[in-house]
Amino acid sequence: MSLLVKTSSRALISDSTEQLTWTQLLELAHEAPQGVHFLSGGNSVSQAALILAAALGRCSIIPLSPRLKIADREDIHNLFAQISPPTGIFIATSGSQGKPKLVHLSPELLSRHAHAVNQHVHLTENDTWLACLPFFHVGGMAIVLRCALAGAGVRILDNSSAELVAKNLDTVSLLSLVPTTLRRVLTLRNDILPDSIRAIILGGGPVPVDMIRQCPQVLPTYGLTEAGSMVTCSRPGCDDSERLTAGPPIPGAAVKIVDENGNPVSVNTSGRILVQSPGAASAYFRNDNETALTFREGWILTEDSGFLDELGCLHVLGRIDRIIVSGGENIALDEIESALRLLPDVRDALCVGIEDSEWGQSVAAVIESDLPLTLEHVREQLKAHLPSFKLPKQVSVTFKLPLLPNGKPDYRTARNLFG
């Protein structure tokens, strides 16, 4: 399946300095030099043209996160200096040993996935999608291709700061965000969003229940780089019971839940999430060891836990490594974060597990608040929502949570706050 760009004259692709039609962007894509292109810096129209060129099979692009270690960046540059890679897009994602793995998404995979997502979210040329997630993130890059297929507009932001997003909502109908950014956007806009917004695709982790109830445009999604991004998503127009899940699989995708032995489990039973996707890679690029750990018999083994309900919707419980053992009890850190967000003086929160000489591990919470909250105060308020063994044993209060460039929580920096 090839990528067919719908050159609608109604839709515009724009950033802070340029504004083009799809015909003009397609011309830029066809003029892109063949070979390998490394992308860095903020999102832009020129980067969108290269993404389109790679999806059309003209070249190879490798968007690199600014957080990549210098040594890892040099390794990737050296690798591509020595080979003639296939066309398409190479996304770097973290490996089990901390070394980045490269996921190669071929033009055919990119096209298949964009078609499936557009069918699922009903994207048309009347839509404009706000592209604020960084293009080195698969969920940011994919927006360009979805809109190219549909002839929809794209409003490109060079970063995903809540302040910038909040100022650019009035001319868009869809946007993709992570929960922390949306929470800040709602605060900045006094919980009022433009009527033009019909869908907020929200991923990057479990979506807080209060946010779903507060914002009817939210459509929770679940995806990963290896699958080409979105695997499941709540559907436009669905009822609230579906929006409280990560939704059903997109067309051509599938989800399976297995136990610790790899055996499928029954409905409403939690376990490890395995996925298939129309845009899924089948291996890591030139990395047989990591491939063997993740790709099994046509399925991608994720590091996430969850369950499927009777309607086939996925409920994501969190990352397997986000469950700690404290005093012999299993504690899901995402559950503690959700409880903290219910407290009146807490804007947002993230939790980490830290070593504890008495308990083995214990919960430490980083809380976003304007008030100097104490550990005793937080624990006392949480008693209404959590059993005592799940209460944080350390608290750090900050005006803004530490975040990664894509808006997801920066757990490494958070952990460093506790020594």
C-alpha positions in Angstrom: 0.0 0.0 0.0 1.6 3.3 -1.1 1.1 6.7 0.5 -1.3 8.7 -1.7 -1.2 12.4 -0.7 -4.6 14.1 -1.0 -3.6 17.5 -2.3 -6.5 19.5 -0.9 -6.3 23.2 -1.5 -8.4 23.9 1.6 -5.9 22.4 4.1 -2.7 24.2 5.1 0.5 22.9 6.7 2.0 25.7 8.8 4.5 26.5 11.5 5.4 29.8 13.1 7.2 31.0 9.9 5.8 29.0 6.9 2.4 28.2 5.4 2.1 25.7 2.5 -0.6 23.7 0.7 -0.2 19.9 0.4 0.7 20.5 -3.3 3.6 22.7 -2.2 4.7 20.3 0.5 4.6 17.4 -1.9 6.8 19.3 -4.3 9.3 19.9 -1.5 9.2 16.2 -0.6 9.9 15.2 -4.2 12.9 17.6 -4.2 14.4 16.1 -1.1 17.8 14.6 -1.8 18.1 10.9 -1.6 20.2 9.2 1.1 20.1 9.7 4.9 18.8 12.7 6.7 19.2 13.3 10.5 16.5 15.5 12.0 17.2 17.6 15.1 15.7 20.7 16.7 12.0 21.6 17.0 9.2 20.5 14.6 9.0 22.5 11.4 7.4 22.5 7.9 10.8 21.6 6.4 11.0 18.5 8.7 7.5 17.6 7.7 8.6 17.6 4.1 11.4 15.2 4.8 9.0 12.9 6.8 6.7 12.9 3.7 9.7 12.2 1.4 10.8 9.2 3.6 7.2 7.8 3.6 7.1 8.1 -0.2 10.3 6.1 -0.4 12.7 8.8 -1.6 15.1 8.8 1.4 15.8 7.6 4.9 15.3 9.9 7.9 16.5 9.5 11.5 14.9 12.0 14.0 17.1 12.2 17.1 16.0 13.2 20.5 18.0 15.9 22.2 18.2 13.7 25.3 20.2 11.0 23.5 23.7 10.6 25.0 26.5 12.0 22.8 28.0 8.5 22.5 24.7 7.0 21.4 24.2 9.8 18.9 27.7 9.2 17.5 27.1 5.4 17.3 23.9 6.0 15.2 25.7 8.5 12.9 28.6 6.0 12.4 26.2 3.1 11.6 24.5 5.0 8.9 27.7 6.3 7.5 28.8 2.7 6.8 25.6 1.4 5.2 23.0 2.2 2.5 19.8 1.8 4.6 16.4 1.1 3.2 14.1 4.1 2.8 11.6 5.0 5.5 11.9 6.4 9.0 14.1 5.1 11.8 13.0 5.9 15.3 15.3 5.4 18.3 13.8 3.9 21.4 15.4 2.8 24.6 16.8 -0.7 25.0 16.9 -3.1 28.0 20.6 -2.2 28.6 20.0 1.6 28.2 21.3 1.6 24.6 18.9 2.9 22.0 17.3 0.5 19.6 16.3 1.5 16.1 12.8 0.7 14.8 12.6 0.8 11.0 9.2 1.9 9.7 9.2 1.3 5.9 7.0 3.4 3.5 4.5 0.5 3.3 4.2 0.2 7.0 3.8 4.0 7.5 1.1 4.1 4.8 -0.8 1.1 6.3 -0.8 2.5 9.7 -1.9 6.0 8.7 -4.8 4.5 6.7 -5.9 2.5 9.7 -5.8 5.4 12.1 -7.6 7.7 9.8 -10.4 5.1 9.4 -10.6 4.8 13.2 -10.7 8.5 14.1 -12.7 9.6 11.0 -10.0 12.1 9.8 -11.1 14.2 6.8 -9.9 17.2 4.9 -12.1 19.4 7.1 -9.9 18.6 10.1 -6.7 20.3 11.2 -4.4 18.4 13.6 -2.1 20.2 16.0 1.3 18.6 15.7 3.0 19.5 19.0 4.5 16.1 20.0 8.1 16.1 18.8 8.8 14.5 15.5 11.5 12.2 17.0 8.5 10.6 18.8 6.5 8.2 16.6 3.2 9.7 17.7 4.4 13.2 16.5 5.9 12.1 13.2 2.8 10.0 12.3 0.5 13.0 12.4 2.0 14.4 9.2 1.3 11.2 7.3 -2.2 10.8 8.5 -3.1 14.3 7.5 -1.3 13.9 4.1 -3.6 10.9 3.3 -6.7 12.7 4.4 -5.8 16.1 3.0 -6.3 17.5 6.5 -4.5 20.6 7.8 -1.5 20.4 10.1 -0.6 23.2 12.6 3.0 22.5 13.6 4.5 23.7 16.9 8.2 23.5 17.6 7.6 22.2 21.1 4.8 20.8 23.3 4.9 23.3 26.1 1.5 23.8 27.7 1.7 27.5 27.2 2.3 27.2 23.4 -0.4 24.5 23.0 -2.9 26.6 24.9 -2.4 29.5 22.5 -2.8 27.4 19.3 -6.1 25.6 19.9 -8.6 27.9 18.3 -7.9 26.8 14.7 -7.6 23.0 15.2 -10.0 20.1 15.5 -7.6 17.3 16.7 -4.5 17.2 18.9 -2.3 14.6 20.4 -1.0 15.1 24.0 0.1 13.3 27.1 -2.0 13.7 30.3 0.4 16.1 32.1 0.4 18.6 29.2 -3.4 18.5 28.9 -3.8 19.1 32.6 -1.7 22.2 32.3 -3.4 23.4 29.2 -6.8 23.1 30.9 -5.5 25.1 33.9 -4.1 27.8 31.6 -7.4 28.1 29.7 -9.6 27.9 32.8 -11.0 24.5 31.7 -12.5 26.0 28.6 -11.6 24.5 25.2 -12.7 25.8 21.8 -15.8 24.3 20.3 -13.8 23.4 17.2 -11.9 20.6 19.0 -13.6 17.3 18.5 -10.9 14.9 19.6 -7.9 15.0 22.0 -5.9 11.8 21.4 -4.3 11.2 24.9 -1.6 8.6 25.4 1.8 8.1 26.9 0.4 6.2 30.0 -2.8 5.6 31.9 -5.2 8.5 31.5 -6.5 9.9 34.8 -10.2 9.2 35.3 -10.9 12.8 36.5 -9.5 14.1 33.2 -11.7 11.9 31.1 -14.8 13.1 33.0 -13.7 16.7 32.9 -12.9 16.8 29.2 -15.4 15.0 26.8 -13.1 15.4 23.8 -10.5 13.1 25.3 -10.0 9.8 23.5 -7.5 7.6 25.4 -5.1 5.7 23.2 -2.4 3.0 23.6 0.5 2.6 21.3 4.3 2.1 21.0 7.1 2.8 18.6 7.5 -0.8 17.5 3.8 -0.9 16.4 4.0 2.3 14.4 2.3 4.3 17.2 -1.4 3.8 17.9 -2.7 0.3 18.5 -5.9 1.0 20.3 -8.0 4.1 20.8 -11.4 5.1 22.1 -13.6 6.0 19.1 -15.1 9.4 18.3 -18.7 9.5 19.6 -18.3 6.5 22.0 -19.9 6.6 25.4 -18.0 7.4 28.6 -17.6 3.7 29.5 -15.3 3.2 26.4 -13.5 6.5 27.1 -12.5 5.1 30.5 -10.5 2.5 28.6 -7.7 2.8 25.9 -10.4 1.7 23.5 -10.6 -1.2 21.0 -7.8 -2.0 18.4 -7.6 0.1 15.3 -8.4 -1.7 12.0 -5.9 -4.4 11.4 -4.5 -4.4 14.9 -4.9 -6.9 17.7 -4.2 -7.2 21.4 -3.5 -10.3 23.5 -3.0 -10.6 27.3 -0.8 -13.3 28.7 0.4 -14.5 32.1 4.0 -14.8 33.3 4.4 -18.0 31.4 3.1 -16.5 28.2 -0.3 -18.2 28.2 -3.4 -16.3 27.2 -5.6 -15.2 30.1 -9.4 -14.8 30.2 -11.4 -11.6 29.8 -11.0 -9.1 32.7 -7.8 -10.9 33.9 -4.6 -8.7 33.9 -1.3 -9.7 32.5 1.4 -8.6 30.0 0.1 -6.8 26.9 1.0 -8.2 23.5 0.1 -6.4 20.3 -0.1 -6.6 16.5 -0.5 -3.6 14.2 -0.8 -2.8 10.5 2.2 -0.6 10.9 4.3 -2.8 13.2 8.0 -3.5 12.6 9.1 -7.1 12.7 12.5 -6.6 14.3 14.9 -4.0 15.6 17.3 -2.7 12.9 20.5 -4.8 13.1 19.9 -5.8 16.7 19.2 -9.6 16.9 19.5 -9.7 20.7 16.9 -7.1 21.4 14.7 -8.5 18.6 14.6 -11.9 20.3 13.4 -10.3 23.5 10.5 -8.3 22.0 9.3 -9.9 18.7 7.7 -13.3 19.2 5.7 -15.3 16.5 4.1 -12.2 15.0 3.5 -10.4 18.3 5.2 -7.5 20.0 5.8 -8.2 23.7 5.3 -4.9 25.6 6.5 -3.9 29.0 3.0 -2.9 30.0 0.3 -4.7 32.0 -3.4 -4.5 31.4 -6.6 -6.5 30.6 -9.3 -6.8 27.9 -12.9 -6.4 28.8 -16.0 -8.1 27.4 -16.2 -5.5 24.5 -12.6 -6.0 23.5 -11.4 -2.7 24.9 -8.0 -2.5 26.5 -7.5 -1.3 30.0 -3.9 -0.3 30.6 -2.7 -0.7 34.2 0.8 0.7 33.7 4.3 -0.5 33.0 5.4 -3.7 34.5 8.5 -1.9 35.9 6.1 0.6 37.5 5.1 -2.0 40.1 7.3 -2.2 43.2 7.3 -4.6 46.1 7.3 -2.9 49.5 7.2 -5.1 52.6 6.0 -8.0 50.5 3.1 -6.1 49.0 2.8 -5.2 45.3 2.2 -1.5 44.7 1.3 0.0 41.4 2.9 3.5 41.3 0.3 4.7 38.7 -2.4 4.1 41.3 -0.7 6.3 43.8 -0.3 9.1 41.3 -4.0 8.9 40.5 -4.9 9.1 44.2 -2.6 12.1 44.6 -4.3 14.0 41.8 -7.6 13.8 43.7 -6.2 15.9 46.5 -7.4 19.6 46.4 -4.0 21.2 46.7 -2.2 18.9 44.2 -2.1 19.9 40.5 -0.2 16.8 39.4 2.1 14.2 40.7 4.5 11.4 39.8 5.8 8.6 41.9 9.0 6.5 41.9 10.1 3.5 43.8 13.3 4.0 45.9 15.4 1.5 47.8 14.4 1.2 51.5 16.5 -0.7 54.0 13.4 -1.7 56.0 10.8 -2.3 53.3 12.9 -3.3 50.4 11.3 -0.5 48.3 9.0 2.4 49.2 7.0 5.0 47.4 8.4 8.5 46.9 6.1 11.2 45.4 7.0 14.4 43.5 4.0 16.7 43.8 3.2 19.8 41.7 1.6 22.4 44.0 1.8 26.1 44.9 1.7 25.2 48.6 4.5 23.8 50.8 2.8 20.5 51.5 4.3 18.3 54.1 4.6 14.5 54.1 2.3 14.3 57.1 -0.4 16.4 55.4 -0.2 14.4 52.2 -0.4 11.0 53.9 -3.3 12.1 56.1 -5.3 13.2 53.0 -4.5 10.1 51.1 -5.9 7.8 53.8 -9.3 8.4 52.4 -8.2 6.9 49.0 -5.4 4.3 49.8 -4.5 1.7 52.4 -1.7 2.7 54.7 0.9 0.4 53.1 0.6 2.3 49.8 1.1 5.8 51.2 4.3 7.6 50.2 7.2 7.6 52.6 8.9 10.6 51.1 7.5 13.7 49.3 9.1 16.5 47.3 7.0 19.5 46.3 7.7 21.5 43.2 6.0 24.2 41.1 6.4 22.1 37.9 7.0 18.3 37.6 10.2 17.2 35.7 9.2 16.3 32.2 10.8 14.8 29.1 10.7 16.8 25.8 7.6 14.8 24.7 5.8 15.8 27.9 6.0 12.5 29.6 7.2 12.3 33.2 10.9 12.3 33.7 11.2 9.5 36.3 15.0 9.5 36.3 15.2 13.2 37.4 12.4 12.6 39.9 14.2 9.7 41.5 17.4 11.9 41.8 15.4 14.3 44.0 15.5 11.6 46.8 19.2 11.0 46.7 
